[in-house]
Amino acid sequence: MRDLLEVDGDAVRLIGGFSPTSGQHHFPLAPVCPYSGADDVERVTLPTTGSLWAWTAVTTRPPGYEGTIPYGFGVVELDGIGLRVVGRLTESDPNALRDGQPMRVVAEHISDYLTVCAFSPA
């Protein structure tokens, strides 16, 4: 159940869960609902667009990280479901971003062997 995303060519979709008991979506996919504890979680693909809610720039290299510095990091509220997802942003300059800015899920290549999901200004 550690699926985080589906990649089909250039299309990237986050994989999450939905619990009919709580009526809530969550990310990443988990076997039980983090809101209610119900075990009726369904695997779902989440919206590919959202709005920027909070952001910053990471300016110090984390242990083991070989990618570029700085990089953006933030919270995006996914369209239509109100779920806020924390993740990497493709824009590293905080001054180039704004509250409510439209964002979309993309694949970002960190190195020859590592590709991650990120949010990019739409």
Secondary structure as the mmCIF struct_conf table of DSSP 4:
data_model
#
loop_
_struct_conf.conf_type_id
_struct_conf.id
_struct_conf.beg_label_comp_id
_struct_conf.beg_label_asym_id
_struct_conf.beg_label_seq_id
_struct_conf.end_label_comp_id
_struct_conf.end_label_asym_id
_struct_conf.end_label_seq_id
STRN STRN1 LEU A 5 ASP A 8
TURN_TY1_P TURN_TY1_P1 GLY A 9 ASP A 10
STRN STRN2 ALA A 11 SER A 19
TURN_TY1_P TURN_TY1_P2 PRO A 20 GLY A 23
STRN STRN3 GLN A 24 HIS A 26
BEND BEND1 PHE A 27 PRO A 28
BEND BEND2 PRO A 31 VAL A 32
TURN_TY1_P TURN_TY1_P3 PRO A 34 SER A 36
BEND BEND3 ASP A 39 ASP A 39
STRN STRN4 GLU A 42 THR A 45
HELX_LH_PP_P HELX_LH_PP_P1 LEU A 46 PRO A 47
BEND BEND4 THR A 48 THR A 48
STRN STRN5 THR A 49 VAL A 58
BEND BEND5 THR A 60 THR A 60
HELX_LH_PP_P HELX_LH_PP_P2 ARG A 61 PRO A 62
TURN_TY1_P TURN_TY1_P4 PRO A 63 GLY A 64
BEND BEND6 GLY A 67 GLY A 67
BEND BEND7 ILE A 69 PRO A 70
STRN STRN6 TYR A 71 LEU A 78
TURN_TY1_P TURN_TY1_P5 ASP A 79 ILE A 81
STRN STRN7 ARG A 84 LEU A 89
BEND BEND8 THR A 90 THR A 90
HELX_RH_3T_P HELX_RH_3T_P1 PRO A 94 ALA A 96
TURN_TY1_P TURN_TY1_P6 ASP A 99 GLY A 100
STRN STRN8 PRO A 102 SER A 111
TURN_TY1_P TURN_TY1_P7 ASP A 112 TYR A 113
STRN STRN9 LEU A 114 PRO A 121
#
